[in-house]
Amino acid sequence: MFNHLKQTIIFNSSAFGHGRLFSIFKSFVLLVQMQYQLFKAFCFSIFTFDNIIFTGFALTL
């Protein structure tokens, strides 16, 4: 179902000559997704780092 919808969108965009615009939009979405993955990894590493420091601090107490 979703694949069919995707094919329809691609067909419509290329039929009206918006193929380039669509591919730009698609690459933009991919870029945002990649940035989001990096951001999540970054936040996760900070969170882990904080936990290690906090655990070490709690152990010294």
PDB file of N, CA, C and O in Angstrom:
ATOM      1  N   MET A   1       0.833  -1.193   0.000  1.00  0.00           N
ATOM      2  CA  MET A   1       0.000   0.000   0.000  1.00  0.00           C
ATOM      3  C   MET A   1       0.872   1.249   0.000  1.00  0.00           C
ATOM      4  O   MET A   1       0.710   2.139  -0.835  1.00  0.00           O
ATOM      5  N   PHE A   2       1.800   1.297   0.953  1.00  0.00           N
ATOM      6  CA  PHE A   2       2.672   2.464   1.064  1.00  0.00           C
ATOM      7  C   PHE A   2       3.575   2.591  -0.156  1.00  0.00           C
ATOM      8  O   PHE A   2       3.828   3.692  -0.644  1.00  0.00           O
ATOM      9  N   ASN A   3       4.061   1.440  -0.646  1.00  0.00           N
ATOM     10  CA  ASN A   3       4.929   1.438  -1.814  1.00  0.00           C
ATOM     11  C   ASN A   3       4.183   1.964  -3.034  1.00  0.00           C
ATOM     12  O   ASN A   3       4.740   2.710  -3.839  1.00  0.00           O
ATOM     13  N   HIS A   4       2.934   1.574  -3.164  1.00  0.00           N
ATOM     14  CA  HIS A   4       2.105   2.041  -4.268  1.00  0.00           C
ATOM     15  C   HIS A   4       1.927   3.550  -4.194  1.00  0.00           C
ATOM     16  O   HIS A   4       2.003   4.243  -5.209  1.00  0.00           O
ATOM     17  N   LEU A   5       1.691   4.051  -2.997  1.00  0.00           N
ATOM     18  CA  LEU A   5       1.516   5.482  -2.771  1.00  0.00           C
ATOM     19  C   LEU A   5       2.778   6.233  -3.153  1.00  0.00           C
ATOM     20  O   LEU A   5       2.718   7.295  -3.772  1.00  0.00           O
ATOM     21  N   LYS A   6       3.923   5.672  -2.780  1.00  0.00           N
ATOM     22  CA  LYS A   6       5.207   6.289  -3.084  1.00  0.00           C
ATOM     23  C   LYS A   6       5.415   6.355  -4.592  1.00  0.00           C
ATOM     24  O   LYS A   6       5.875   7.369  -5.116  1.00  0.00           O
ATOM     25  N   GLN A   7       5.075   5.267  -5.290  1.00  0.00           N
ATOM     26  CA  GLN A   7       5.217   5.222  -6.743  1.00  0.00           C
ATOM     27  C   GLN A   7       4.307   6.250  -7.401  1.00  0.00           C
ATOM     28  O   GLN A   7       4.684   6.881  -8.388  1.00  0.00           O
ATOM     29  N   THR A   8       3.105   6.417  -6.852  1.00  0.00           N
ATOM     30  CA  THR A   8       2.158   7.392  -7.387  1.00  0.00           C
ATOM     31  C   THR A   8       2.698   8.798  -7.237  1.00  0.00           C
ATOM     32  O   THR A   8       2.597   9.612  -8.154  1.00  0.00           O
ATOM     33  N   ILE A   9       3.277   9.085  -6.069  1.00  0.00           N
ATOM     34  CA  ILE A   9       3.850  10.411  -5.821  1.00  0.00           C
ATOM     35  C   ILE A   9       4.990  10.679  -6.791  1.00  0.00           C
ATOM     36  O   ILE A   9       5.082  11.763  -7.367  1.00  0.00           O
ATOM     37  N   ILE A  10       5.868   9.679  -6.971  1.00  0.00           N
ATOM     38  CA  ILE A  10       7.002   9.828  -7.886  1.00  0.00           C
ATOM     39  C   ILE A  10       6.489  10.047  -9.305  1.00  0.00           C
ATOM     40  O   ILE A  10       7.011  10.898 -10.026  1.00  0.00           O
ATOM     41  N   PHE A  11       5.476   9.293  -9.713  1.00  0.00           N
ATOM     42  CA  PHE A  11       4.922   9.421 -11.059  1.00  0.00           C
ATOM     43  C   PHE A  11       4.313  10.806 -11.259  1.00  0.00           C
ATOM     44  O   PHE A  11       4.555  11.457 -12.275  1.00  0.00           O
ATOM     45  N   ASN A  12       3.524  11.251 -10.288  1.00  0.00           N
ATOM     46  CA  ASN A  12       2.878  12.553 -10.390  1.00  0.00           C
ATOM     47  C   ASN A  12       3.892  13.680 -10.461  1.00  0.00           C
ATOM     48  O   ASN A  12       3.748  14.596 -11.271  1.00  0.00           O
ATOM     49  N   SER A  13       4.915  13.620  -9.623  1.00  0.00           N
ATOM     50  CA  SER A  13       5.896  14.694  -9.578  1.00  0.00           C
ATOM     51  C   SER A  13       6.687  14.762 -10.880  1.00  0.00           C
ATOM     52  O   SER A  13       6.990  15.853 -11.364  1.00  0.00           O
ATOM     53  N   SER A  14       7.024  13.604 -11.453  1.00  0.00           N
ATOM     54  CA  SER A  14       7.787  13.616 -12.697  1.00  0.00           C
ATOM     55  C   SER A  14       6.881  13.975 -13.870  1.00  0.00           C
ATOM     56  O   SER A  14       7.339  14.552 -14.856  1.00  0.00           O
ATOM     57  N   ALA A  15       5.604  13.636 -13.768  1.00  0.00           N
ATOM     58  CA  ALA A  15       4.661  13.939 -14.843  1.00  0.00           C
ATOM     59  C   ALA A  15       4.465  15.445 -14.983  1.00  0.00           C
ATOM     60  O   ALA A  15       4.280  15.949 -16.090  1.00  0.00           O
ATOM     61  N   PHE A  16       4.505  16.152 -13.874  1.00  0.00           N
ATOM     62  CA  PHE A  16       4.314  17.598 -13.922  1.00  0.00           C
ATOM     63  C   PHE A  16       5.638  18.361 -13.962  1.00  0.00           C
ATOM     64  O   PHE A  16       5.673  19.578 -13.784  1.00  0.00           O
ATOM     65  N   GLY A  17       6.734  17.617 -14.201  1.00  0.00           N
ATOM     66  CA  GLY A  17       8.024  18.270 -14.336  1.00  0.00           C
ATOM     67  C   GLY A  17       8.606  18.734 -13.012  1.00  0.00           C
ATOM     68  O   GLY A  17       9.520  19.557 -12.986  1.00  0.00           O
ATOM     69  N   HIS A  18       8.079  18.208 -11.913  1.00  0.00           N
ATOM     70  CA  HIS A  18       8.608  18.576 -10.603  1.00  0.00           C
ATOM     71  C   HIS A  18       9.566  17.507 -10.091  1.00  0.00           C
ATOM     72  O   HIS A  18       9.815  17.406  -8.889  1.00  0.00           O
ATOM     73  N   GLY A  19      10.103  16.707 -11.021  1.00  0.00           N
ATOM     74  CA  GLY A  19      11.003  15.624 -10.635  1.00  0.00           C
ATOM     75  C   GLY A  19      12.205  16.129  -9.866  1.00  0.00           C
ATOM     76  O   GLY A  19      12.606  15.548  -8.858  1.00  0.00           O
ATOM     77  N   ARG A  20      12.783  17.236 -10.363  1.00  0.00           N
ATOM     78  CA  ARG A  20      13.965  17.794  -9.716  1.00  0.00           C
ATOM     79  C   ARG A  20      13.614  18.303  -8.326  1.00  0.00           C
ATOM     80  O   ARG A  20      14.328  18.045  -7.357  1.00  0.00           O
ATOM     81  N   LEU A  21      12.511  19.027  -8.242  1.00  0.00           N
ATOM     82  CA  LEU A  21      12.060  19.572  -6.962  1.00  0.00           C
ATOM     83  C   LEU A  21      11.809  18.447  -5.967  1.00  0.00           C
ATOM     84  O   LEU A  21      12.158  18.546  -4.791  1.00  0.00           O
ATOM     85  N   PHE A  22      11.200  17.384  -6.459  1.00  0.00           N
ATOM     86  CA  PHE A  22      10.887  16.241  -5.604  1.00  0.00           C
ATOM     87  C   PHE A  22      12.157  15.569  -5.091  1.00  0.00           C
ATOM     88  O   PHE A  22      12.236  15.185  -3.924  1.00  0.00           O
ATOM     89  N   SER A  23      13.156  15.430  -5.974  1.00  0.00           N
ATOM     90  CA  SER A  23      14.405  14.783  -5.551  1.00  0.00           C
ATOM     91  C   SER A  23      15.156  15.662  -4.561  1.00  0.00           C
ATOM     92  O   SER A  23      15.795  15.155  -3.640  1.00  0.00           O
ATOM     93  N   ILE A  24      15.081  16.985  -4.749  1.00  0.00           N
ATOM     94  CA  ILE A  24      15.683  17.915  -3.788  1.00  0.00           C
ATOM     95  C   ILE A  24      15.001  17.759  -2.440  1.00  0.00           C
ATOM     96  O   ILE A  24      15.660  17.688  -1.403  1.00  0.00           O
ATOM     97  N   PHE A  25      13.676  17.706  -2.463  1.00  0.00           N
ATOM     98  CA  PHE A  25      12.904  17.532  -1.230  1.00  0.00           C
ATOM     99  C   PHE A  25      13.245  16.208  -0.563  1.00  0.00           C
ATOM    100  O   PHE A  25      13.381  16.127   0.658  1.00  0.00           O
ATOM    101  N   LYS A  26      13.382  15.158  -1.396  1.00  0.00           N
ATOM    102  CA  LYS A  26      13.689  13.827  -0.875  1.00  0.00           C
ATOM    103  C   LYS A  26      15.062  13.814  -0.204  1.00  0.00           C
ATOM    104  O   LYS A  26      15.232  13.237   0.870  1.00  0.00           O
ATOM    105  N   SER A  27      16.046  14.459  -0.853  1.00  0.00           N
ATOM    106  CA  SER A  27      17.388  14.497  -0.273  1.00  0.00           C
ATOM    107  C   SER A  27      17.402  15.357   0.987  1.00  0.00           C
ATOM    108  O   SER A  27      18.154  15.088   1.924  1.00  0.00           O
ATOM    109  N   PHE A  28      16.559  16.402   1.002  1.00  0.00           N
ATOM    110  CA  PHE A  28      16.439  17.243   2.195  1.00  0.00           C
ATOM    111  C   PHE A  28      15.895  16.434   3.367  1.00  0.00           C
ATOM    112  O   PHE A  28      16.389  16.541   4.489  1.00  0.00           O
ATOM    113  N   VAL A  29      14.876  15.625   3.098  1.00  0.00           N
ATOM    114  CA  VAL A  29      14.294  14.773   4.138  1.00  0.00           C
ATOM    115  C   VAL A  29      15.335  13.782   4.656  1.00  0.00           C
ATOM    116  O   VAL A  29      15.441  13.550   5.860  1.00  0.00           O
ATOM    117  N   LEU A  30      16.107  13.198   3.722  1.00  0.00           N
ATOM    118  CA  LEU A  30      17.167  12.264   4.114  1.00  0.00           C
ATOM    119  C   LEU A  30      18.194  12.960   4.990  1.00  0.00           C
ATOM    120  O   LEU A  30      18.658  12.400   5.983  1.00  0.00           O
ATOM    121  N   LEU A  31      18.546  14.189   4.615  1.00  0.00           N
ATOM    122  CA  LEU A  31      19.524  14.966   5.372  1.00  0.00           C
ATOM    123  C   LEU A  31      19.023  15.225   6.781  1.00  0.00           C
ATOM    124  O   LEU A  31      19.762  15.071   7.753  1.00  0.00           O
ATOM    125  N   VAL A  32      17.749  15.624   6.884  1.00  0.00           N
ATOM    126  CA  VAL A  32      17.149  15.888   8.194  1.00  0.00           C
ATOM    127  C   VAL A  32      17.158  14.624   9.049  1.00  0.00           C
ATOM    128  O   VAL A  32      17.454  14.677  10.243  1.00  0.00           O
ATOM    129  N   GLN A  33      16.832  13.489   8.432  1.00  0.00           N
ATOM    130  CA  GLN A  33      16.827  12.219   9.158  1.00  0.00           C
ATOM    131  C   GLN A  33      18.225  11.876   9.659  1.00  0.00           C
ATOM    132  O   GLN A  33      18.389  11.406  10.785  1.00  0.00           O
ATOM    133  N   MET A  34      19.237  12.114   8.817  1.00  0.00           N
ATOM    134  CA  MET A  34      20.612  11.845   9.215  1.00  0.00           C
ATOM    135  C   MET A  34      21.028  12.758  10.363  1.00  0.00           C
ATOM    136  O   MET A  34      21.651  12.317  11.329  1.00  0.00           O
ATOM    137  N   GLN A  35      20.674  14.037  10.243  1.00  0.00           N
ATOM    138  CA  GLN A  35      20.987  14.997  11.298  1.00  0.00           C
ATOM    139  C   GLN A  35      20.327  14.576  12.602  1.00  0.00           C
ATOM    140  O   GLN A  35      20.916  14.689  13.677  1.00  0.00           O
ATOM    141  N   TYR A  36      19.088  14.087  12.491  1.00  0.00           N
ATOM    142  CA  TYR A  36      18.348  13.648  13.673  1.00  0.00           C
ATOM    143  C   TYR A  36      19.040  12.457  14.327  1.00  0.00           C
ATOM    144  O   TYR A  36      19.138  12.383  15.552  1.00  0.00           O
ATOM    145  N   GLN A  37      19.524  11.518  13.497  1.00  0.00           N
ATOM    146  CA  GLN A  37      20.246  10.358  14.023  1.00  0.00           C
ATOM    147  C   GLN A  37      21.508  10.802  14.749  1.00  0.00           C
ATOM    148  O   GLN A  37      21.825  10.297  15.825  1.00  0.00           O
ATOM    149  N   LEU A  38      22.232  11.760  14.147  1.00  0.00           N
ATOM    150  CA  LEU A  38      23.443  12.288  14.769  1.00  0.00           C
ATOM    151  C   LEU A  38      23.107  12.971  16.083  1.00  0.00           C
ATOM    152  O   LEU A  38      23.804  12.795  17.083  1.00  0.00           O
ATOM    153  N   PHE A  39      22.040  13.745  16.072  1.00  0.00           N
ATOM    154  CA  PHE A  39      21.606  14.474  17.266  1.00  0.00           C
ATOM    155  C   PHE A  39      21.249  13.502  18.386  1.00  0.00           C
ATOM    156  O   PHE A  39      21.607  13.710  19.545  1.00  0.00           O
ATOM    157  N   LYS A  40      20.535  12.435  18.020  1.00  0.00           N
ATOM    158  CA  LYS A  40      20.161  11.426  19.013  1.00  0.00           C
ATOM    159  C   LYS A  40      21.403  10.764  19.596  1.00  0.00           C
ATOM    160  O   LYS A  40      21.499  10.564  20.807  1.00  0.00           O
ATOM    161  N   ALA A  41      22.358  10.424  18.721  1.00  0.00           N
ATOM    162  CA  ALA A  41      23.596   9.786  19.174  1.00  0.00           C
ATOM    163  C   ALA A  41      24.371  10.729  20.087  1.00  0.00           C
ATOM    164  O   ALA A  41      24.939  10.313  21.097  1.00  0.00           O
ATOM    165  N   PHE A  42      24.384  12.005  19.713  1.00  0.00           N
ATOM    166  CA  PHE A  42      25.078  13.026  20.499  1.00  0.00           C
ATOM    167  C   PHE A  42      24.452  13.150  21.886  1.00  0.00           C
ATOM    168  O   PHE A  42      25.159  13.144  22.893  1.00  0.00           O
ATOM    169  N   CYS A  43      23.135  13.262  21.934  1.00  0.00           N
ATOM    170  CA  CYS A  43      22.418  13.368  23.209  1.00  0.00           C
ATOM    171  C   CYS A  43      22.634  12.122  24.053  1.00  0.00           C
ATOM    172  O   CYS A  43      22.808  12.204  25.269  1.00  0.00           O
ATOM    173  N   PHE A  44      22.620  10.972  23.399  1.00  0.00           N
ATOM    174  CA  PHE A  44      22.792   9.718  24.114  1.00  0.00           C
ATOM    175  C   PHE A  44      24.183   9.633  24.735  1.00  0.00           C
ATOM    176  O   PHE A  44      24.341   9.156  25.858  1.00  0.00           O
ATOM    177  N   SER A  45      25.199  10.103  23.989  1.00  0.00           N
ATOM    178  CA  SER A  45      26.564  10.045  24.515  1.00  0.00           C
ATOM    179  C   SER A  45      26.723  10.997  25.693  1.00  0.00           C
ATOM    180  O   SER A  45      27.395  10.665  26.669  1.00  0.00           O
ATOM    181  N   ILE A  46      26.109  12.182  25.613  1.00  0.00           N
ATOM    182  CA  ILE A  46      26.150  13.130  26.730  1.00  0.00           C
ATOM    183  C   ILE A  46      25.452  12.526  27.940  1.00  0.00           C
ATOM    184  O   ILE A  46      25.948  12.609  29.063  1.00  0.00           O
ATOM    185  N   PHE A  47      24.304  11.922  27.699  1.00  0.00           N
ATOM    186  CA  PHE A  47      23.531  11.296  28.771  1.00  0.00           C
ATOM    187  C   PHE A  47      24.349  10.196  29.450  1.00  0.00           C
ATOM    188  O   PHE A  47      24.389  10.108  30.678  1.00  0.00           O
ATOM    189  N   THR A  48      25.001   9.358  28.637  1.00  0.00           N
ATOM    190  CA  THR A  48      25.825   8.272  29.171  1.00  0.00           C
ATOM    191  C   THR A  48      26.992   8.836  29.966  1.00  0.00           C
ATOM    192  O   THR A  48      27.307   8.356  31.055  1.00  0.00           O
ATOM    193  N   PHE A  49      27.629   9.858  29.410  1.00  0.00           N
ATOM    194  CA  PHE A  49      28.766  10.511  30.061  1.00  0.00           C
ATOM    195  C   PHE A  49      28.351  11.080  31.417  1.00  0.00           C
ATOM    196  O   PHE A  49      29.055  10.912  32.412  1.00  0.00           O
ATOM    197  N   ASP A  50      27.204  11.751  31.444  1.00  0.00           N
ATOM    198  CA  ASP A  50      26.673  12.308  32.688  1.00  0.00           C
ATOM    199  C   ASP A  50      26.409  11.210  33.706  1.00  0.00           C
ATOM    200  O   ASP A  50      26.699  11.376  34.891  1.00  0.00           O
ATOM    201  N   ASN A  51      25.870  10.105  33.257  1.00  0.00           N
ATOM    202  CA  ASN A  51      25.578   8.990  34.155  1.00  0.00           C
ATOM    203  C   ASN A  51      26.848   8.425  34.774  1.00  0.00           C
ATOM    204  O   ASN A  51      26.872   8.090  35.958  1.00  0.00           O
ATOM    205  N   ILE A  52      27.907   8.321  33.969  1.00  0.00           N
ATOM    206  CA  ILE A  52      29.186   7.803  34.465  1.00  0.00           C
ATOM    207  C   ILE A  52      29.737   8.742  35.537  1.00  0.00           C
ATOM    208  O   ILE A  52      30.176   8.296  36.597  1.00  0.00           O
ATOM    209  N   ILE A  53      29.711  10.049  35.251  1.00  0.00           N
ATOM    210  CA  ILE A  53      30.197  11.044  36.215  1.00  0.00           C
ATOM    211  C   ILE A  53      29.359  10.998  37.488  1.00  0.00           C
ATOM    212  O   ILE A  53      29.893  11.009  38.597  1.00  0.00           O
ATOM    213  N   PHE A  54      28.054  10.947  37.315  1.00  0.00           N
ATOM    214  CA  PHE A  54      27.153  10.933  38.468  1.00  0.00           C
ATOM    215  C   PHE A  54      27.367   9.680  39.314  1.00  0.00           C
ATOM    216  O   PHE A  54      27.380   9.742  40.544  1.00  0.00           O
ATOM    217  N   THR A  55      27.536   8.543  38.638  1.00  0.00           N
ATOM    218  CA  THR A  55      27.769   7.283  39.351  1.00  0.00           C
ATOM    219  C   THR A  55      29.083   7.347  40.120  1.00  0.00           C
ATOM    220  O   THR A  55      29.165   6.921  41.272  1.00  0.00           O
ATOM    221  N   GLY A  56      30.113   7.887  39.465  1.00  0.00           N
ATOM    222  CA  GLY A  56      31.410   8.037  40.119  1.00  0.00           C
ATOM    223  C   GLY A  56      31.311   8.965  41.319  1.00  0.00           C
ATOM    224  O   GLY A  56      31.917   8.713  42.361  1.00  0.00           O
ATOM    225  N   PHE A  57      30.551  10.029  41.171  1.00  0.00           N
ATOM    226  CA  PHE A  57      30.352  10.998  42.250  1.00  0.00           C
ATOM    227  C   PHE A  57      29.608  10.353  43.412  1.00  0.00           C
ATOM    228  O   PHE A  57      29.949  10.563  44.576  1.00  0.00           O
ATOM    229  N   ALA A  58      28.583   9.562  43.080  1.00  0.00           N
ATOM    230  CA  ALA A  58      27.797   8.886  44.114  1.00  0.00           C
ATOM    231  C   ALA A  58      28.646   7.851  44.852  1.00  0.00           C
ATOM    232  O   ALA A  58      28.478   7.644  46.054  1.00  0.00           O
ATOM    233  N   LEU A  59      29.552   7.208  44.128  1.00  0.00           N
ATOM    234  CA  LEU A  59      30.415   6.195  44.748  1.00  0.00           C
ATOM    235  C   LEU A  59      31.415   6.835  45.702  1.00  0.00           C
ATOM    236  O   LEU A  59      31.756   6.257  46.734  1.00  0.00           O
ATOM    237  N   THR A  60      31.890   8.050  45.347  1.00  0.00           N
ATOM    238  CA  THR A  60      32.852   8.722  46.224  1.00  0.00           C
ATOM    239  C   THR A  60      32.177   9.210  47.494  1.00  0.00           C
ATOM    240  O   THR A  60      32.830   9.354  48.528  1.00  0.00           O
ATOM    241  N   LEU A  61      30.887   9.465  47.429  1.00  0.00           N
ATOM    242  CA  LEU A  61      30.145   9.839  48.634  1.00  0.00           C
ATOM    243  C   LEU A  61      29.942   8.597  49.492  1.00  0.00           C
ATOM    244  O   LEU A  61      29.338   8.677  50.562  1.00  0.00           O
TER     245      LEU A  61
END
